[in-house]
């Protein structure tokens, strides 16, 4: 398999190391319990997909600046805080195969750690010296919170539609990717047109990323860190199942889907809907939507990113989002 991550890092290797150093120093504290929790979070660092996207966007439209680094740190801190709080809301004991902060400590500690990280994000974004970036990150916090509430409302609603699914994605995962590209562009003083185009590219990436994540839920894998049907167990219907339910025109399938959304479904019911989705083209449909969005995003790269290395890196980023297996 293509080593996408190496290609992605190639033009920003030095800048990425600077980011990591700055991010780690931001998540440091002298207090015992807080430092232990922050250290646990630092050790769970992922692939740095969001910071890399900010750096690549900045490099595609100019040169990485101190404002770019501070914006990247602020966004990653905001994202980290949101994950800590999400796990509390979801009562999740694991995230990506590792114990969640609330599982290692408790909900009270996790809430306060999340609040501390959020406050640190606000301090970092102020250091960009860019009011437009400060305003954007502040609004992003509202968007992510609204997305969580919208998802909770959607899960409890009888409505089943692709539009409702995309509305949630756009205010959660896609909003973060959109923010990466927007803040990266703003940090180098890009034109309004370039900022808008970059934002749309980021949103498209985020939708692809989430659809791929949702597909994982239909196949058992210890690598991913959640069992098959876990989304349905939480009352969530994702794109593969939504498509199959709406296309079935079958009252029994619709009733089954409503039981899932209302948390009344037994394990056998969830497995039945998973099996129905797999046997009626749900995965294939979701993959078609990803590839449609892939073509749209690739057009942006080819038309607007002239630097060869950055062009290749962003293309690899796009391909990774759609090809990743965990």
KABEL-V732794 format. One record per residue. N is the residue number from 0. RES is the residue in one letter. PSI is psi as a letter, one per 40 degrees, with the letter a starting at -180 (none if undefined). OMEGA is omega in degrees with one decimal (none if undefined). Layout:
N,RES,PSI,OMEGA
N,RES,PSI,OMEGA
This chain:
0,X,i,179.3
1,X,h,177.8
2,X,g,-176.0
3,X,d,-174.0
4,X,d,177.7
5,X,d,178.8
6,X,d,-179.8
7,X,d,-176.0
8,X,d,-169.7
9,X,d,-176.3
10,X,e,-175.6
11,X,f,-174.9
12,X,d,-178.4
13,X,d,-179.4
14,X,d,-180.0
15,X,d,178.0
16,X,d,176.5
17,X,d,178.3
18,X,d,-177.1
19,X,d,178.9
20,X,d,-179.0
21,X,d,-179.9
22,X,d,-178.9
23,X,d,178.9
24,X,d,177.9
25,X,d,-179.0
26,X,f,179.6
27,X,h,179.4
28,X,i,-176.8
29,X,d,-176.4
30,X,i,-175.5
31,X,c,-175.8
32,X,d,-179.6
33,X,d,179.4
34,X,d,177.5
35,X,d,-179.4
36,X,d,179.6
37,X,d,178.3
38,X,d,177.7
39,X,d,179.2
40,X,d,178.5
41,X,d,-178.1
42,X,e,-179.2
43,X,e,-177.5
44,X,h,-178.8
45,X,a,-175.4
46,X,e,-178.0
47,X,f,-176.2
48,X,d,-177.6
49,X,d,176.2
50,X,d,179.2
51,X,d,179.4
52,X,d,175.8
53,X,d,-178.2
54,X,d,-179.7
55,X,d,178.7
56,X,d,178.1
57,X,d,-178.2
58,X,d,177.8
59,X,d,-174.7
60,X,e,-179.3
61,X,b,178.4
62,X,i,179.3
63,X,h,-176.8
64,X,i,173.3
65,X,d,177.2
66,X,d,177.7
67,X,d,-179.2
68,X,d,-179.0
69,X,d,177.9
70,X,d,179.4
71,X,d,178.2
72,X,d,-178.6
73,X,d,-178.4
74,X,d,179.7
75,X,d,176.0
76,X,d,177.9
77,X,d,178.5
78,X,d,179.6
79,X,d,178.3
80,X,d,-179.0
81,X,d,178.3
82,X,d,177.9
83,X,d,-179.4
84,X,d,178.7
85,X,d,-178.6
86,X,d,176.5
87,X,d,-180.0
88,X,d,-177.4
89,X,e,-175.1
90,X,f,-177.0
91,X,h,178.3
92,X,e,-179.3
93,X,i,170.3
94,X,h,-178.7
95,X,f,174.8
96,X,e,178.7
97,X,i,-178.6
98,X,h,179.0
99,X,i,-179.3
100,X,d,179.7
101,X,d,176.6
102,X,d,179.5
103,X,d,-179.3
104,X,b,172.4
105,X,i,-175.8
106,X,d,-178.2
107,X,d,178.8
108,X,d,-177.7
109,X,d,178.2
110,X,d,-177.5
111,X,d,176.2
112,X,d,177.0
113,X,d,178.2
114,X,d,179.5
115,X,d,179.9
116,X,d,178.1
117,X,d,178.3
118,X,d,178.0
119,X,d,177.1
120,X,d,-179.8
121,X,d,175.8
122,X,d,-178.6
123,X,d,-176.8
124,X,d,176.7
125,X,d,-178.5
126,X,e,174.3
127,X,d,-176.7
128,X,e,-177.5
129,X,h,-179.0
130,X,d,-179.6
131,X,d,178.0
132,X,d,176.2
133,X,d,179.1
134,X,d,-176.5
135,X,d,-178.8
136,X,d,178.8
137,X,d,178.2
138,X,d,179.1
139,X,d,177.2
140,X,d,177.2
141,X,d,-178.7
142,X,d,-178.7
143,X,d,178.0
144,X,d,178.5
145,X,d,177.9
146,X,d,178.3
147,X,d,179.8
148,X,d,178.4
149,X,d,179.3
150,X,d,177.5
151,X,d,178.7
152,X,d,-179.5
153,X,d,-179.8
154,X,d,-178.3
155,X,e,-177.4
156,X,i,176.1
157,X,e,-177.6
158,X,h,174.5
159,X,h,-179.5
160,X,i,176.1
161,X,d,-178.5
162,X,d,178.8
163,X,d,177.8
164,X,d,-178.9
165,X,d,178.6
166,X,d,178.6
167,X,d,-179.1
168,X,d,-175.0
169,X,d,179.2
170,X,e,177.4
171,X,b,-176.1
172,X,d,-176.5
173,X,d,179.4
174,X,d,178.9
175,X,d,178.5
176,X,d,176.6
177,X,d,179.4
178,X,d,177.9
179,X,d,-177.1
180,X,d,179.9
181,X,d,-177.2
182,X,d,175.3
183,X,d,179.2
184,X,d,179.5
185,X,d,-175.4
186,X,e,178.5
187,X,e,177.3
188,X,f,-179.5
189,X,i,179.0
190,X,i,179.8
191,X,d,179.6
192,X,d,-179.9
193,X,d,178.2
194,X,d,-179.1
195,X,d,180.0
196,X,d,179.1
197,X,d,179.5
198,X,d,179.8
199,X,d,176.4
200,X,d,179.8
201,X,d,178.4
202,X,d,179.1
203,X,d,175.8
204,X,d,-177.5
205,X,d,178.4
206,X,d,177.0
207,X,d,-178.0
208,X,d,-177.5
209,X,d,177.9
210,X,d,177.6
211,X,d,179.1
212,X,d,-178.6
213,X,d,178.5
214,X,d,-179.8
215,X,d,-173.9
216,X,e,-178.6
217,X,e,-179.0
218,X,h,180.0
219,X,h,177.7
220,X,h,177.3
221,X,d,179.7
222,X,d,-174.1
223,X,d,174.7
224,X,e,173.4
225,X,i,-177.4
226,X,i,176.2
227,X,h,178.0
228,X,e,-177.4
229,X,d,178.1
230,X,d,179.5
231,X,d,177.5
232,X,d,178.5
233,X,e,178.7
234,X,e,-178.3
235,X,h,168.6
236,X,h,-179.9
237,X,i,-168.1
238,X,d,-178.8
239,X,d,-178.9
240,X,d,179.5
241,X,d,-179.7
242,X,d,-176.4
243,X,d,179.1
244,X,d,-178.3
245,X,d,-179.5
246,X,e,-174.1
247,X,d,-173.8
248,X,f,-177.4
249,X,h,-178.2
250,X,d,-178.9
251,X,d,178.5
252,X,d,177.9
253,X,d,177.9
254,X,d,177.8
255,X,d,179.4
256,X,d,178.9
257,X,d,176.9
258,X,d,178.0
259,X,d,-177.0
260,X,d,-177.8
261,X,e,179.0
262,X,f,179.1
263,X,e,-175.3
264,X,h,173.6
265,X,i,179.7
266,X,d,179.7
267,X,d,177.8
268,X,d,179.9
269,X,d,179.0
270,X,d,178.3
271,X,d,-179.6
272,X,d,174.5
273,X,d,-179.0
274,X,d,179.1
275,X,d,179.7
276,X,d,-179.1
277,X,d,-175.0
278,X,e,-178.0
279,X,f,169.6
280,X,e,-178.3
281,X,d,-179.8
282,X,d,179.6
283,X,d,179.3
284,X,d,-179.8
285,X,d,178.6
286,X,d,176.0
287,X,d,179.4
288,X,d,176.5
289,X,d,-178.0
290,X,d,175.1
291,X,d,178.9
292,X,d,178.0
293,X,d,-179.8
294,X,d,179.8
295,X,d,-179.4
296,X,d,179.9
297,X,d,177.6
298,X,d,177.7
299,X,d,-177.9
300,X,d,-176.0
301,X,d,-177.1
302,X,d,-169.1
303,X,e,-177.9
304,X,h,-174.8
305,X,d,-179.6
306,X,h,-173.3
307,X,d,-178.0
308,X,d,-179.9
309,X,d,176.0
310,X,d,179.6
311,X,d,-179.1
312,X,d,179.5
313,X,d,175.7
314,X,d,177.2
315,X,d,177.8
316,X,d,178.9
317,X,d,-179.9
318,X,d,178.7
319,X,d,-179.2
320,X,d,-175.5
321,X,d,-175.2
322,X,e,-173.0
323,X,i,-178.8
324,X,e,173.5
325,X,none,none
